[in-house]
Amino acid sequence: MFSTRLSVGVAVAVTVLGGMSSANAEPRIMACGDRTFNAEAVLSGSTWTSRNGGRTVYTGGDMRAAVQAAVDSLTAGRTSKQWVLVRGNGSVSAGSRISLPSYTGIDVCGTINVTGSGSGDQAPIYSRGTRDVEVRYLSLTGRPLYGIFMRNVENVVLGQIDMRLSGGLGVRIDNRGNTSVRSRNIRIDNVFVSGAGSHAVETYGVDGLNVGTVTARNVGESGLLLNDTINATVGTVDAENAGTGTGYAAFRTANRNGRVGSSYPTNIRVGTVRARGGGRGVFCVSESGGLTIDRIDLANTGNNAVLIENCYNVNLAAQSGTVTGGGEIRLAARSEFPNNRDIIVQNLTVTNSSIRESPCGTNTTFRNIRLNNSTSNVCA
């Protein structure tokens, strides 16, 4: 085992979020590469060299092959996390993967540029059917199918993730390979995504999600989309021009998100949703619920500022909120699902917009609403 120290930019503070298992809990190290590693892939000139201790396991010009060789050189059958350090900038094809097996951590101290095209679930960082995987630092550019793709995983940490893209989807974590088993115990500290053609961050079939901040800029669909996900805590969703011209939202929950068994106890908790422009600000749809958003700050959305449609036990702006311009705050329902139930909209200042409920839901509460040049047409 060897130790390598890098000076890569400015150290970034990492938020430590509570509620994680001991499998994910370790002291936060401030800078990329500032820890002990088991293997490394290093670029010098145009040549990548991968080493594990005194062994050289790859030499050549292919970044993907170099990183994969370093990963593959880790101890087979390990039951504790081993680490790979990547030093240097390089390119990876959109039609390929760097696959991380169980008990693997990686720091990418450099930028991966995704080139070309591909199909399916290819991603420069990929993991499936694994546990105890950590991506502590990652910077991506280009047009990946997915920047990070993880399926049927457990005990995952994504640390400081920066994606400045020209298409694709940023981060997707799901259970679609085996829908009877949820991906579990996922922590995402800080993700910045710009230029994605789809969502910045999306989950599907996750139990136990802890998110610090998702920052989305000029993405084609949602900033953060939670599908069929339960027991989630989110600090901040900060989106500008997310889903412009679409029905997607800065923050969206869908496909029975928050449903535990056959009920909707409060289990999706969000600190702040901020939206500027884009499609919608907040969108709850398709039998989702169990949701509390403490604070909203929405302005000039092109579609609804808020749309709550066929959702149950939703508390919007539990602490405070502002909606300025853009689309209306709308409570609605499709005929194929049961109507809204147990919705609270409160503590809002609404300026140059409107609130509308149609059809009337069951046990809907509007309170502490201040209207500035705005109208309210609700059933309560």
Helices and strands as residue ranges (DSSP letters): E 2-4, E 35-37, E 39-44, E 47-52, E 55-60, H 63-72, E 82-87, E 90-93, E 104-109, E 112-115, E 125-128, E 131-142, E 146-151, E 154-165, E 169-174, E 183-194, E 201-204, E 206-217, E 224-227, E 230-240, E 249-254, E 268-276, E 280-284, E 288-299, E 306-309, E 311-324, E 329-332, E 341-351, E 354-357, E 362-372, E 375-377
